Amino acid sequence: MIEIPTFAAWVEANRAQQFPNEATAWAVYNDRVYRGMQALFTHPDVAANRHEAAAAEIAATTFLESAFGAAWVKERFPLADNREELGPWVRQARQRQELARRVFEFQNEPWFADFLSYTKTNDVASAIFEGDVLQTLMRMPAGIARVTESGIKGQDFDLLLNLAHIGDVPVEVKYKQDDTPFSEATVRNTVKGAVKQLPQGQVGWLFIHVPTAWVRPGRSDEYHEALYEALRQTSRVGVVFTAVDKPFHDEEAGKIRHRRLWNLYKDDGASQRMWEAALLLRDFLDKGWDFFAPRAPF
């Protein structure tokens, strides 16, 4: 049976080792989990039968159960193990594994407990995308923190990024559900809702995930026009990062996979330094560089 304890549980069980600080404990914990997963992947029964993907999925699920409890995982991903029909379970199984990865990667962050609390009580897809944005921003040479929900307009944004030579950049994250139909009004309302949550007197970043169904010829111009209309009377958003997951056929694996693409929109409120920082982040994403971001072993 595969078992991966949470970092907190592992530290409690290994207090006798008297680690000098939390960073050292995390390094040891991370190394042991990685070594354990590598040993599992190279086990003759797993390697010979090409069951690495199944082992990784099981490990991710058991870890998520360690963090949230088996009942919560079953409630949130009820179709993930019902494999009689291809379509329904694939999406939930993928979401379950992606959420497990983010939870693992964030365990040593000071805002981890807040992220757990948010995930427990919010839509899973939205929580995963916020986790993706956090992990994406952790690629940058910058400080990042989650902002505890306050319910106060102008103070209820999601993240705070501290960039060298720029300072604090408030960040808002919006996720559009896959069944949301495209309309310029939907885009404008989404952006205007985000603007209200960002503080006056500061220029922030907005991350939006849009449905794959929105992708079609000519749609980019319509989308950018809607962004322009939504932002032309405010200076609170300097850059909009739009994420879209485009399907493609992986011929080597014989599977349909999704590749995340990022579209950047610069508003007049963005300084040259802020725009250069956004371009640097996109360059990291395009090249797959993640010098600063942790990676889960499953």
Stockholm file with secondary structure:
# STOCKHOLM 1.0

chainA/1-298         MIEIPTFAAWVEANRAQQFPNEATAWAVYNDRVYRGMQALFTHPDVAANRHEAAAAEIAATTFLESAFGAAWVKERFPLADNREELGPWVRQARQRQELARRVFEFQNEPWFADFLSYTKTNDVASAIFEGDVLQTLMRMPAGIARVTESGIKGQDFDLLLNLAHIGDVPVEVKYKQDDTPFSEATVRNTVKGAVKQLPQGQVGWLFIHVPTAWVRPGRSDEYHEALYEALRQTSRVGVVFTAVDKPFHDEEAGKIRHRRLWNLYKDDGASQRMWEAALLLRDFLDKGWDFFAPRAPF
#=GR chainA/1-298 SS CCCCCCHHHHHHHTGGGCCSSHHHHHHHHHHHHHHHHHHHHTSHHHHHTTCHHHHHHHHHHHHHHHHHCHHHHHHHCTTTTCTTSHHHHHHHHHHHHHHHHHHHHTTTSTTHHHHHHHHHHSCHHHHHHHHHHHHHHTTSSSEEEECCCCCCTTSCCSEEEEETTTEEEEEEEEECCTTCCCCHHHHHHHHHHHHHHSCTTCCEEEEEECCGGGCCTTHHHHHHHHHHHHHTTCCSEEEEEEEEEEEEEETTTTEEEEEEEEEEEECTTSCHHHHHHHHHHHHHHHHTCCSSSCCCCC
#=GC SS_cons         CCCCCCHHHHHHHTGGGCCSSHHHHHHHHHHHHHHHHHHHHTSHHHHHTTCHHHHHHHHHHHHHHHHHCHHHHHHHCTTTTCTTSHHHHHHHHHHHHHHHHHHHHTTTSTTHHHHHHHHHHSCHHHHHHHHHHHHHHTTSSSEEEECCCCCCTTSCCSEEEEETTTEEEEEEEEECCTTCCCCHHHHHHHHHHHHHHSCTTCCEEEEEECCGGGCCTTHHHHHHHHHHHHHTTCCSEEEEEEEEEEEEEETTTTEEEEEEEEEEEECTTSCHHHHHHHHHHHHHHHHTCCSSSCCCCC
//
